[in-house]
Amino acid sequence: MSPTKTRDAVIAAGCIVWRARKGTIEVLLVHMVRDDVWAWPKGKVDPGEHLVVCAQREVREETGYLVNLAQPLPGAVYTLPDGRRKVVHYWSAQVRARVRDRPQNMREIDEIAWVTLDEADAKLTRRSDQTQLDAVRRMHEKGTLVTSPIVIQRHAQARPRKKWAKGEETRPLTAKGRGQAKDLVKVLSVYGVGDVVTSPWARCTLTVEPYVKASAADLRTMERLTEAAHAENPGKVANSIGRFIERAKPVIICLHRPVLPTVIEKVREYCDRSVVLDLPRRDPYLAAGEMLVAHVTREGRVTAIERHSA
């Protein structure tokens, strides 16, 4: 049996970090000392680490930049010298802040460079890295490179209805749900969202509370996102979701399972045809604690969909 079938694949994540400069797009490359190659910043996922968290961490360690992740990009799969497959997941990203003036380990990455797309085409050592570059170029030409994340967050696991007699609006999270809410902080943080809108019912506010505290995000409750208000007038929820998408401003919206069919159907109206099939199609649509990230252009078109759990 071949080595690729007997050994686990190596999973990695990284970003194509870009910026607009004087009417052109520049991307960030790193020089890998051991292999003497210019490539995208990336690295292996730590045990138990979420892919998007890994992608952000690796960029920070290898370049000194803290970035906000945006749309997912084509990945890469290749065979390592020991026969294992390496699977790399990529996202487009933009700089949030400079947190270090050089790479963390100069013996691994000794140089970084901002280059134009054409310069990157010549500078990238591995031809396999052209796939991500070509994707960024196409997105730029189509006007879909700049997007904002609209995060639809289903609340974390809550106490069962039949075991809570104090009213639906006060039903709390379970111990597992509280753990999910805590774990969601790192995943939500990669998108750099500063606005959180939530149903005022306890299981929703408790889900976003750790993120709001950690990020100092602005929190706003919206009564129409509750199960009761939605049952009475689902059209109000649909209208609100439509306005969030059309505004194209980053936001996290935390709500309940019964509200999700209305939300997903409204998101579908704004999706490009190429991403419609990425939407969940069956109840419960999202598991407890799971999020859907819709990447929205300035014109209010959804060009990419992701789903993540803690």
PAZAPA-4460 file (N, C-alpha, C; in steps of 0.05 Angstrom, whole numbers, plus 32768, in hexadecimal, padded with zeros to 4 digits):
% residues 310
    n_x    n_y    n_z   ca_x   ca_y   ca_z    c_x    c_y    c_z   seq   type   mol
   8011   7FE8   8000   8000   8000   8000   8012   8019   8000     1      M     A
   800A   802D   7FF1   801B   8045   7FEE   801B   8056   8007     2      S     A
   8030   8066   800C   8032   8076   8024   801B   808A   8027     3      P     A
   8010   8094   8010   7FFB   80A8   8012   7FE1   809C   801D     4      T     A
   7FE0   8081   801D   7FC8   8074   8027   7FCC   806A   8044     5      K     A
   7FE4   806A   804D   7FEA   805F   8068   7FF0   8075   807C     6      T     A
   7FF4   808E   8073   7FFA   80A3   8085   7FE5   80B9   8083     7      R     A
   7FE0   80C6   8099   7FCC   80DC   8099   7FD7   80F3   8089     8      D     A
   7FC4   8102   807D   7FCB   811A   806E   7FD3   8130   8082     9      A     A
   7FE5   8141   8078   7FED   8159   8088   7FDA   8170   8080    10      V     A
   7FCC   817B   8093   7FB8   8190   808E   7FC5   81AB   8095    11      I     A
   7FC3   81BE   8084   7FCF   81D9   8088   7FBB   81EE   807F    12      A     A
   7FC1   8207   8087   7FB0   821D   807F   7FC0   8237   807D    13      A     A
   7FB7   8248   806B   7FC6   8261   8068   7FB4   8276   805A    14      G     A
   7FC0   828C   8052   7FB1   82A2   8046   7FC1   82AF   802F    15      C     A
   7FB1   82B9   801D   7FBC   82CC   8009   7FB4   82E7   8013    16      I     A
   7FC7   82F5   801F   7FC2   830F   802B   7FC6   8324   8014    17      V     A
   7FB2   8336   8011   7FB4   8349   7FFC   7FAE   8366   8006    18      W     A
   7FB7   8379   7FF7   7FB1   8395   7FFD   7FAF   83A5   7FE3    19      R     A
   7FA1   83BB   7FE3   7F9F   83CC   7FCC   7FB3   83E3   7FCF    20      A     A
   7FC4   83E7   7FBB   7FD8   83FC   7FBC   7FDA   840A   7FA1    21      R     A
   7FD3   8424   7FA1   7FD6   8435   7F89   7FC8   8428   7F71    22      K     A
   7FB0   841F   7F75   7FA0   8414   7F5F   7FA7   83F8   7F57    23      G     A
   7FB9   83EB   7F66   7FBF   83CF   7F5F   7FBD   83BE   7F78    24      T     A
   7FBD   83A4   7F74   7FBB   8390   7F8A   7FD6   8384   7F8F    25      I     A
   7FDE   8384   7FA9   7FF6   8377   7FB1   7FF0   835F   7FC3    26      E     A
   8000   834A   7FC2   7FFD   8333   7FD3   8016   832E   7FE3    27      V     A
   8014   8320   7FF9   802A   831C   800B   8036   8300   8008    28      L     A
   8050   82FF   8002   805E   82E5   8000   8072   82E3   8016    29      L     A
   8079   82CA   801C   808E   82C4   8030   80A4   82B3   8024    30      V     A
   80BD   82B7   802D   80D3   82A7   8024   80D9   8291   8039    31      H     A
   80D6   8278   8030   80DB   8261   8042   80F8   8259   8040    32      M     A
   8106   825B   8057   8123   8257   8057   812B   823A   804F    33      V     A
   811E   8226   805B   8127   820A   8057   8125   8202   803A    34      R     A
   810F   8209   802C   810B   8201   8011   8114   8216   7FFD    35      D     A
   811B   822E   8007   8123   8244   7FF5   810D   824A   7FE0    36      D     A
   80F4   824E   7FEA   80DE   8253   7FD8   80CE   826B   7FE2    37      V     A
   80C2   8279   7FCF   80AF   828E   7FD5   8093   8282   7FD2    38      W     A
   8083   8286   7FE7   8069   8279   7FE8   8055   828A   7FF8    39      A     A
   803D   8280   7FFB   8028   828C   800B   802E   8285   8029    40      W     A
   8028   8297   803B   802A   828F   8058   8016   827A   805F    41      P     A
   8020   8265   806B   800E   824E   8072   801D   823C   8086    42      K     A
   800F   8229   8092   801C   8217   80A4   8009   8201   80AE    43      G     A
   8013   81EE   80BC   8004   81D7   80C5   7FF1   81DE   80DB    44      K     A
   7FDA   81D1   80DB   7FC6   81D4   80F0   7FCF   81C7   810A    45      V     A
   7FCE   81D5   8120   7FD5   81C9   813A   7FBE   81B6   8142    46      D     A
   7FC4   81A2   8153   7FAF   8190   815D   7F98   819F   8169    47      P     A
   7F80   819A   8160   7F68   81A7   816A   7F63   81C3   8160    48      G     A
   7F75   81CD   814F   7F72   81E8   8146   7F5F   81EA   812E    49      E     A
   7F4F   81FF   812D   7F3D   8203   8117   7F4C   820D   80FE    50      H     A
   7F44   8205   80E7   7F52   820D   80CE   7F55   822B   80CB    51      L     A
   7F3F   823A   80D0   7F41   8257   80CB   7F53   8264   80E0    52      V     A
   7F53   8259   80F9   7F64   8263   810D   7F81   825E   8106    53      V     A
   7F87   8246   80FB   7FA2   8240   80F2   7FAB   8253   80DC    54      C     A
   7F99   8258   80C9   7FA1   826A   80B3   7FA9   8285   80BD    55      A     A
   7F99   8290   80D0   7FA0   82AA   80DB   7FBA   82A9   80EB    56      Q     A
   7FBD   8295   80FB   7FD5   8292   810C   7FEE   8290   80FB    57      R     A
   7FED   8280   80E6   8005   827C   80D6   800D   8296   80C8    58      E     A
   7FFA   82A5   80BF   8001   82BF   80B2   800E   82D1   80C7    59      V     A
   8003   82D2   80DF   800E   82E3   80F4   802B   82DA   80FA    60      R     A
   802F   82C0   80FD   804A   82B7   8104   805E   82BB   80EE    61      E     A
   8056   82B7   80D5   8069   82B8   80BF   806D   82D3   80B3    62      E     A
   805A   82E6   80B9   805D   8301   80AD   805C   8318   80C1    63      T     A
   8052   8313   80D9   804F   8328   80EC   8035   8337   80E9    64      G     A
   8024   832F   80D6   800A   833D   80D2   7FF3   832D   80DE    65      Y     A
   7FE2   833B   80EC   7FC8   832F   80F4   7FB4   8335   80DE    66      L     A
   7FA7   8321   80D4   7F95   8325   80BD   7F78   831D   80C3    67      V     A
   7F66   8329   80B4   7F4A   8320   80B4   7F46   830D   809C    68      N     A
   7F3C   82F6   80A1   7F36   82E3   808B   7F1E   82EC   807C    69      L     A
   7F1E   82E6   8062   7F07   82EC   8051   7EFF   82D2   8042    70      A     A
   7EFC   82D4   8028   7EF2   82BD   8018   7F05   82A6   8017    71      Q     A
   7EFB   828E   8018   7F0C   8276   8014   7F16   8276   7FF7    72      P     A
   7F2E   826C   7FF3   7F3A   826A   7FD8   7F40   824C   7FD2    73      L     A
   7F45   8246   7FB9   7F4C   822A   7FB2   7F63   8220   7FC3    74      P     A
   7F62   8208   7FCC   7F77   81FC   7FDC   7F8C   81EF   7FCB    75      G     A
   7F9E   81E1   7FD8   7FB4   81D3   7FCA   7FB7   81B8   7FD6    76      A     A
   7FBD   81A4   7FC6   7FC3   8189   7FCF   7FDB   817F   7FC0    77      V     A
   7FEF   8176   7FD0   8007   816B   7FC3   8013   8156   7FD5    78      Y     A
   8026   8147   7FCB   8033   8131   7FD9   804E   813A   7FE4    79      T     A
   8051   8134   7FFE   806A   813B   800B   807F   8125   8005    80      L     A
   8099   812B   800A   80AE   8118   8005   80AB   80FD   8013    81      P     A
   809D   80FD   802B   8099   80E4   8039   8081   80D5   8030    82      D     A
   8073   80DF   801B   805C   80D1   8010   8041   80DA   801A    83      G     A
   8041   80EB   802E   8028   80F4   8039   801D   810A   8026    84      R     A
   8002   810C   8026   7FF5   8123   8018   7FF5   813B   802B    85      R     A
   7FF9   8153   801F   7FF6   816B   802E   7FDE   817A   8022    86      K     A
   7FCB   8182   8032   7FB3   8190   802A   7FB4   81AC   8037    87      V     A
   7FB4   81C0   8026   7FB6   81DC   8030   7F9D   81EB   8029    88      V     A
   7F90   81F7   803D   7F78   8207   803A   7F80   8225   803A    89      H     A
   7F75   8234   8028   7F7C   8250   8026   7F64   8263   8027    90      Y     A
   7F69   827B   8032   7F55   8291   8032   7F62   82AA   8028    91      W     A
   7F53   82BC   801C   7F5C   82D7   8017   7F5B   82E5   8031    92      S     A
   7F6C   82FA   8035   7F6D   8308   804E   7F78   8323   804B    93      A     A
   7F71   8335   805D   7F7C   8350   805E   7F87   8356   8079    94      Q     A
   7F9A   8368   807B   7FA8   836E   8093   7F96   837E   80A7    95      V     A
   7F95   8374   80C0   7F87   8382   80D5   7F9B   8394   80E4    96      R     A
   7FB3   8388   80EA   7FC7   8397   80F9   7FE2   838A   80F5    97      A     A
   7FF7   839A   80F9   8012   838F   80FA   8019   838A   8117    98      R     A
   801F   8371   811E   8023   836A   8139   8040   8362   813F    99      V     A
   8050   8360   812A   806D   835A   812C   807B   8364   8114   100      R     A
   8094   836E   8117   80A1   837A   8100   80B1   8367   80EF   101      D     A
   80AF   834D   80F6   80BD   8339   80E6   80B0   831E   80EC   102      R     A
   80B6   8309   80DC   80AB   82EE   80E2   80B4   82E5   80FD   103      P     A
   80A4   82D3   8109   80A9   82C9   8124   80C3   82B8   8125   104      Q     A
   80C7   82A8   8110   80DE   8296   8110   80EE   829C   80F6   105      N     A
   8103   82AB   80F8   8113   82B3   80E0   8122   829C   80D3   106      M     A
   8124   8285   80E2   8131   826E   80D6   811E   825F   80C4   107      R     A
   8104   8265   80C6   80F0   8259   80B4   80E8   826C   809E   108      E     A
   80E1   8284   80A5   80DA   8299   8092   80EC   82B1   8097   109      I     A
   80FD   82B7   8083   8111   82CC   8087   810A   82E6   8078   110      D     A
   80F5   82E6   8068   80EE   82FD   8058   80D1   82FC   8050   111      E     A
   80C4   8313   8050   80A9   8315   8045   80A9   832C   8030   112      I     A
   8096   832B   801D   8096   833F   8008   807A   8344   7FFE   113      A     A
   8073   835E   7FFC   805A   8366   7FEF   8060   8369   7FD1   114      W     A
   8052   835B   7FC0   8057   835D   7FA3   803D   835F   7F94   115      V     A
   803E   836A   7F7C   8026   836B   7F6B   801F   834F   7F62   116      T     A
   8007   834C   7F57   7FFF   8332   7F4D   8011   8328   7F37   117      L     A
   801A   8339   7F25   802C   8331   7F10   8047   8329   7F1C   118      D     A
   8051   8338   7F30   806A   8332   7F3D   8068   8317   7F4C   119      E     A
   8051   8313   7F58   804D   82F9   7F66   804E   82E2   7F52   120      A     A
   8043   82E6   7F3B   8043   82D1   7F26   805F   82C9   7F20   121      D     A
   8072   82DC   7F20   808E   82D5   7F1A   809D   82CB   7F32   122      A     A
   8095   82D5   7F4A   80A5   82D0   7F62   809E   82B5   7F70   123      K     A
   8085   82AD   7F6E   807D   8294   7F7B   808E   827C   7F70   124      L     A
   8099   826D   7F81   80AB   8257   7F79   809B   823F   7F6E   125      T     A
   8086   8238   7F7C   8077   8220   7F75   8060   8228   7F62   126      R     A
   805E   821A   7F4C   8048   8220   7F39   802D   821A   7F46   127      R     A
   802C   8208   7F59   8012   8201   7F66   8007   8219   7F74   128      S     A
   8017   822C   7F7D   800E   8244   7F8B   8000   8257   7F78   129      D     A
   8002   8253   7F5E   7FF5   8264   7F4A   7FD7   8263   7F4C   130      Q     A
   7FCD   824C   7F55   7FB0   8248   7F56   7FA2   825E   7F68   131      T     A
   7FAE   8263   7F7F   7FA2   8277   7F91   7FA6   8293   7F85   132      Q     A
   7FBE   8297   7F79   7FC3   82B1   7F6D   7FAF   82B7   7F56   133      L     A
   7FAA   82A3   7F46   7F96   82A6   7F30   7F7A   82AC   7F3B   134      D     A
   7F73   829F   7F51   7F59   82A4   7F5D   7F56   82C1   7F67   135      A     A
   7F6B   82CB   7F74   7F6A   82E7   7F7D   7F69   82FA   7F65   136      V     A
   7F78   82F4   7F50   7F77   8305   7F38   7F5B   8306   7F2C   137      R     A
   7F4E   82EE   7F2A   7F33   82EE   7F1E   7F1F   82FD   7F30   138      R     A
   7F22   82FA   7F4A   7F10   8308   7F5C   7F13   8326   7F5A   139      M     A
   7F2C   832F   7F57   7F32   834B   7F54   7F26   8356   7F3A   140      H     A
   7F29   8347   7F25   7F1F   834F   7F0B   7F00   8350   7F0B   141      E     A
   7EF3   833E   7F1A   7ED6   833D   7F1B   7ECB   8351   7F30   142      K     A
   7EDC   835D   7F40   7ED2   836F   7F54   7EC7   8361   7F6D   143      G     A
   7ED0   8348   7F72   7EC5   8339   7F89   7EDB   8333   7F9E   144      T     A
   7EF1   8340   7F9C   7F07   833B   7FAF   7F01   8347   7FCA   145      L     A
   7EF4   835E   7FCA   7EED   836B   7FE4   7ED2   8361   7FED   146      V     A
   7ED1   8354   8004   7EB8   8349   800F   7EB7   834F   802D   147      T     A
   7E9F   834C   8038   7E9B   834E   8055   7E8D   8335   805E   148      S     A
   7E94   832B   8076   7E88   8313   8081   7E6D   8319   808F   149      P     A
   7E58   830B   8087   7E3F   830B   8096   7E3D   82EF   80A3   150      I     A
   7E40   82EF   80BD   7E42   82D5   80CB   7E27   82CF   80D8   151      V     A
   7E1B   82B9   80D0   7E02   82AF   80DB   7E09   829A   80F0   152      I     A
   7E06   82A0   8109   7E0E   828F   811F   7DF6   8282   812D   153      Q     A
   7DF4   8268   812C   7DDF   825B   813C   7DEA   8258   8159   154      R     A
   7DD9   825E   816C   7DE1   825D   8188   7DED   8241   818F   155      H     A
   7DFE   8241   81A3   7E0A   8228   81AD   7DF5   8217   81BB   156      A     A
   7DFE   81FF   81C2   7DEC   81EB   81CD   7DDE   81F6   81E7   157      Q     A
   7DC3   81F4   81E7   7DB4   81FF   81FE   7DA7   81E8   820D   158      A     A
   7D9E   81EE   8226   7D8F   81DB   8235   7D76   81D2   8226   159      R     A
   7D6E   81B9   8227   7D56   81AF   8218   7D3D   81BE   8222   160      P     A
   7D2B   81C3   820F   7D12   81D1   8216   7D03   81C3   822C   161      R     A
   7D01   81A9   822A   7CF1   819A   823D   7CFD   819A   8259   162      K     A
   7D17   81A2   825B   7D24   81A3   8276   7D27   81BF   8280   163      K     A
   7D18   81D2   8274   7D1A   81EE   827D   7CFE   81FA   827D   164      W     A
   7CF5   8201   8295   7CD9   820A   8298   7CD7   8228   829E   165      A     A
   7CEC   8237   829B   7CEC   8253   82A3   7CE8   8266   828B   166      K     A
   7CE1   825B   8274   7CDC   826C   825E   7CF2   826A   8249   167      G     A
   7CEA   826A   822F   7CFD   8266   8219   7D12   827C   8218   168      E     A
   7D0A   8294   8220   7D1D   82AB   821D   7D34   82A9   8231   169      E     A
   7D32   8298   8246   7D47   8296   825A   7D56   827B   8258   170      T     A
   7D4F   826A   8246   7D5B   824F   8244   7D79   8252   823F   171      R     A
   7D8A   8248   8251   7DA7   824D   824F   7DB6   8238   823E   172      P     A
   7DCF   823C   823B   7DE1   8228   822E   7DE8   8212   8242   173      L     A
   7DEE   81FB   8236   7DF8   81E4   8246   7E16   81E9   824B   174      T     A
   7E23   81D8   825A   7E40   81DA   825E   7E4E   81D7   8243   175      A     A
   7E44   81C5   8232   7E50   81C3   8217   7E4C   81DC   8207   176      K     A
   7E34   81E8   8209   7E2F   8201   81FB   7E41   8217   8204   177      G     A
   7E46   8219   821E   7E58   822E   8228   7E74   822A   821D   178      R     A
   7E7C   8210   821B   7E96   820A   820F   7E97   8212   81F1   179      G     A
   7E81   820D   81E3   7E80   8215   81C7   7E82   8233   81C4   180      Q     A
   7E74   8241   81D5   7E75   825E   81D4   7E91   8269   81D8   181      A     A
   7E9F   825D   81EB   7EBB   8265   81F0   7ECD   825E   81D9   182      K     A
   7EC9   8246   81CD   7ED9   823E   81B7   7ED4   824E   819D   183      D     A
   7EBC   8259   819B   7EB5   8269   8183   7EC4   8283   8182   184      L     A
   7ECF   828C   8198   7EDD   82A6   8198   7EF4   82A6   8184   185      V     A
   7F05   8292   8183   7F1B   8292   8171   7F12   8290   8154   186      K     A
   7EFD   8280   814F   7EF3   827D   8133   7EE7   8296   8129   187      V     A
   7ED6   82A3   813A   7EC9   82BC   8131   7EDE   82D2   812E   188      L     A
   7EF3   82D1   813F   7F07   82E7   813F   7F16   82E9   8124   189      S     A
   7F18   82D4   8115   7F28   82D5   80FD   7F1C   82E8   80E8   190      V     A
   7F02   82EE   80EB   7EF5   82FF   80D8   7EF5   831D   80E1   191      Y     A
   7EFD   8322   80F9   7F00   833D   8102   7EE6   834D   8103   192      G     A
   7ED0   8340   810A   7EB6   834D   8109   7EB2   835D   8123   193      V     A
   7EAA   8376   8121   7EA6   8387   8139   7E89   838C   8140   194      G     A
   7E76   8381   8131   7E5A   8385   8137   7E4C   836A   813A   195      D     A
   7E3E   8367   8150   7E2F   834E   8156   7E12   8355   815B   196      V     A
   7E00   8348   814D   7DE3   834B   8150   7DD8   8330   8159   197      V     A
   7DC8   832F   816D   7DBE   8316   8178   7DA1   8317   8181   198      T     A
   7D94   8300   8180   7D7B   82FD   818F   7D80   8303   81AC   199      S     A
   7D6E   8311   81BA   7D73   8317   81D6   7D6F   82FF   81E9   200      P     A
   7D66   82E8   81DE   7D62   82D1   81F0   7D7D   82C6   81F9   201      W     A
   7D7D   82BB   8211   7D95   82B5   8220   7DA8   82A3   8210   202      A     A
   7D9E   828E   8203   7DB0   827C   81F6   7DBF   8289   81DF   203      R     A
   7DB5   829E   81D3   7DC3   82AC   81BE   7DD7   82C0   81CA   204      C     A
   7DCE   82D0   81DE   7DE0   82E4   81E9   7DF8   82D6   81F7   205      T     A
   7DF3   82BF   8204   7E09   82B0   8211   7E1C   82A4   81FD   206      L     A
   7E13   829F   81E4   7E24   8294   81D0   7E38   82A9   81C6   207      T     A
   7E2F   82C1   81C3   7E41   82D6   81B8   7E50   82E6   81CE   208      V     A
   7E48   82E2   81E7   7E54   82F1   81FD   7E72   82EF   81FE   209      E     A
   7E7E   82D7   81FD   7E9B   82D5   81FF   7EA9   82E4   81E8   210      P     A
   7E9E   82E2   81D0   7EAA   82F1   81B9   7EA8   830F   81BE   211      Y     A
   7E91   8318   81C6   7E8E   8335   81CB   7EA2   833F   81E0   212      V     A
   7EA5   8330   81F5   7EB8   8338   820A   7ED5   8338   8200   213      K     A
   7EDC   8323   81F1   7EF7   8320   81E7   7EFF   8335   81D2   214      A     A
   7EEB   833C   81C1   7EF1   834E   81AB   7EE8   836B   81AF   215      S     A
   7ED9   8370   81C4   7ECD   838A   81C9   7EBB   8392   81B2   216      A     A
   7EAE   837E   81A6   7E9B   8384   8190   7E82   8392   819B   217      A     A
   7E75   83A0   8189   7E5B   83AD   8190   7E45   8398   818F   218      D     A
   7E35   8397   81A4   7E1F   8383   81A6   7E04   8391   81A5   219      L     A
   7DF3   8386   8194   7DD8   8391   8192   7DC4   8379   8191   220      R     A
   7DAF   837B   81A0   7D9A   8366   819F   7D84   836E   818C   221      T     A
   7D78   835A   8180   7D62   835F   816C   7D4C   834C   8172   222      M     A
   7D36   8356   817C   7D1F   8346   8185   7D14   8335   816F   223      E     A
   7D14   833E   8156   7D08   832F   8140   7D17   8315   813A   224      R     A
   7D30   8312   8145   7D3F   82FA   8141   7D37   82E3   8154   225      L     A
   7D26   82E9   8168   7D1D   82D4   817A   7D0B   82C0   816B   226      T     A
   7D08   82A8   8177   7CF6   8294   816B   7CDA   829E   816B   227      E     A
   7CD1   82AB   8180   7CB5   82B4   8182   7CAF   82C9   816D   228      A     A
   7CC1   82DD   816A   7CBC   82F3   8157   7CBD   82E8   813B   229      A     A
   7CCF   82D6   8136   7CD2   82CA   811B   7CB8   82BB   8114   230      H     A
   7CAE   82AB   8127   7C95   829C   8122   7C7E   82AE   811B   231      A     A
   7C7E   82C6   8127   7C68   82D9   8122   7C6B   82E7   8108   232      E     A
   7C84   82EE   8100   7C89   82FD   80E8   7CA5   82F7   80DC   233      N     A
   7CA8   82E0   80CE   7CC2   82DA   80C3   7CCC   82EE   80AE   234      P     A
   7CBA   82FD   80A2   7CC2   8310   808E   7CD4   8326   809A   235      G     A
   7CD0   832C   80B3   7CE1   8341   80BF   7CFE   8337   80C1   236      K     A
   7D01   831D   80C8   7D1C   8312   80C9   7D29   8312   80AD   237      V     A
   7D1A   830A   8099   7D24   830A   807E   7D2D   8325   8075   238      A     A
   7D1D   8339   807C   7D23   8355   8074   7D3D   835E   8082   239      N     A
   7D40   8357   809B   7D58   835F   80AA   7D71   8352   809E   240      S     A
   7D6F   8338   8098   7D86   832B   808C   7D8D   8337   8071   241      I     A
   7D79   833E   8061   7D7E   834B   8048   7D8C   8365   804B   242      G     A
   7D85   8375   805F   7D92   838F   8064   7DAF   838B   806C   243      R     A
   7DB4   8377   807D   7DCF   8372   8085   7DE1   836B   806D   244      F     A
   7DD7   835B   805B   7DE6   8353   8043   7DEA   836B   8031   245      I     A
   7DD5   837B   802D   7DD7   8392   801B   7DEA   83A7   8026   246      E     A
   7DEB   83AA   8040   7DFE   83BD   804D   7E1B   83B4   8049   247      R     A
   7E1F   8399   8047   7E39   838D   8043   7E4E   8397   8058   248      A     A
   7E45   8397   8071   7E57   839E   8087   7E5A   8385   8098   249      K     A
   7E73   837F   80A2   7E77   8367   80B2   7E65   8367   80CB   250      P     A
   7E58   8350   80CF   7E46   834D   80E6   7E43   8330   80ED   251      V     A
   7E3F   832A   8107   7E38   8310   8111   7E1B   8311   811A   252      I     A
   7E0A   82FE   8110   7DEE   82FE   8117   7DE8   82E3   8125   253      I     A
   7DE1   82E4   813E   7DDD   82CB   814D   7DBF   82C6   8151   254      C     A
   7DB6   82AE   814A   7D99   82A9   814B   7D93   828B   8150   255      L     A
   7D79   8284   814C   7D6F   826A   8154   7D6B   8257   813C   256      H     A
   7D6A   823E   8142   7D65   822A   812C   7D4B   822F   811D   257      R     A
   7D34   8234   8129   7D1C   8238   811A   7D1D   8251   8107   258      P     A
   7D30   8263   810C   7D32   827B   80FB   7D43   8276   80E2   259      V     A
   7D53   8261   80E3   7D66   825C   80CE   7D5A   8258   80B2   260      L     A
   7D44   8249   80AF   7D3A   8246   8093   7D34   8261   8086   261      P     A
   7D29   8274   8095   7D24   828E   8089   7D3E   829C   8082   262      T     A
   7D51   829A   8094   7D6B   82A8   808F   7D79   829C   8077   263      V     A
   7D7B   8281   8076   7D89   8274   8060   7D7C   827B   8045   264      I     A
   7D61   827B   8045   7D53   8281   802C   7D58   829E   8023   265      E     A
   7D5B   82B0   8036   7D60   82CC   802F   7D7D   82CE   8025   266      K     A
   7D90   82C1   8032   7DAC   82C2   8028   7DAD   82B7   800C   267      V     A
   7D9E   82A3   8006   7D9E   8296   7FEB   7D97   82AB   7FD5   268      R     A
   7D86   82BE   7FDB   7D7E   82D2   7FC8   7D96   82E3   7FBF   269      E     A
   7DAA   82E5   7FCF   7DC1   82F7   7FC9   7DDA   82E7   7FBF   270      Y     A
   7DD7   82CD   7FBE   7DEE   82BC   7FB7   7DF3   82BC   7F99   271      C     A
   7E0D   82BD   7F91   7E14   82B7   7F76   7E0D   829A   7F71   272      D     A
   7E08   8293   7F58   7E00   8278   7F51   7E15   8263   7F59   273      R     A
   7E2E   826B   7F58   7E44   8259   7F5E   7E45   8250   7F7B   274      S     A
   7E37   825F   7F8D   7E39   8258   7FAA   7E1F   824F   7FB6   275      V     A
   7E09   824F   7FA7   7DEF   8248   7FB2   7DF0   822C   7FBE   276      V     A
   7DFD   8219   7FB1   7DFE   81FE   7FBA   7E0E   81FB   7FD4   277      L     A
   7E1D   820F   7FDC   7E2C   820E   7FF5   7E1B   8214   800D   278      D     A
   7E03   821E   8009   7DF0   8224   801F   7DE5   8209   802A   279      L     A
   7DE1   8208   8045   7DD4   81F0   8050   7DB8   81EE   8045   280      P     A
   7DAF   81D5   8041   7D96   81D0   8033   7D81   81C1   8044   281      R     A
   7D89   81B8   805B   7D76   81A7   806B   7D77   81B0   8089   282      R     A
   7D60   81AE   8095   7D5E   81B4   80B2   7D70   81A0   80C1   283      D     A
   7D80   81A9   80D4   7D7F   81C2   80E2   7D90   81D8   80D5   284      P     A
   7D9A   81D5   80BD   7DAA   81E9   80AF   7DC5   81EE   80BB   285      Y     A
   7DC5   81F6   80D5   7DDE   81F8   80E4   7DDC   81E9   80FE   286      L     A
   7DF1   81DC   8106   7DF1   81CF   8120   7DF4   81E4   8136   287      A     A
   7DEE   81DC   814F   7DF1   81EE   8165   7E0E   81F7   8167   288      A     A
   7E12   8212   8167   7E2D   821D   8168   7E3A   8220   814E   289      G     A
   7E2E   8218   8138   7E3A   821A   811D   7E33   8235   8111   290      E     A
   7E45   823F   8100   7E41   8258   80F2   7E42   8255   80D4   291      M     A
   7E34   8266   80C6   7E36   8269   80A9   7E41   8284   80A4   292      L     A
   7E56   8285   8093   7E63   829F   808C   7E5D   82A4   806F   293      V     A
   7E4E   82BA   806A   7E49   82C3   804F   7E5B   82DA   8048   294      A     A
   7E6B   82D7   8034   7E7E   82ED   802C   7E70   82FE   8017   295      H     A
   7E6C   8317   801D   7E5B   8329   800D   7E6B   8340   8001   296      V     A
   7E67   8344   7FE7   7E74   835A   7FD9   7E67   8375   7FE1   297      T     A
   7E74   838A   7FD9   7E69   83A5   7FDE   7E4E   83A9   7FD1   298      R     A
   7E48   839A   7FBC   7E2F   839C   7FAF   7E19   838A   7FBB   299      E     A
   7E20   837C   7FD0   7E0D   836B   7FDE   7E09   834F   7FD1   300      G     A
   7E1E   8345   7FC4   7E1C   832A   7FB8   7E2D   8317   7FC9   301      R     A
   7E22   8300   7FCF   7E30   82EB   7FDF   7E40   82DB   7FCB   302      V     A
   7E5B   82DC   7FCE   7E6D   82CF   7FBB   7E7A   82B6   7FC7   303      T     A
   7E77   82B1   7FE1   7E82   8299   7FED   7E73   8293   8007   304      A     A
   7E72   827A   800D   7E64   8270   8025   7E77   825D   8034   305      I     A
   7E79   8261   804E   7E88   824E   805F   7E76   8245   8076   306      E     A
   7E7C   822E   8081   7E6F   8224   809A   7E85   821B   80AD   307      R     A
   7E83   8225   80C6   7E97   821D   80DA   7E89   8218   80F5   308      H     A
   7E94   8206   8104   7E8C   8202   8120   7EA4   8207   8131   309      S     A
   7E9F   8209   814B   7EB5   820E   815E   7EC9   81F6   815E   310      A     A
***
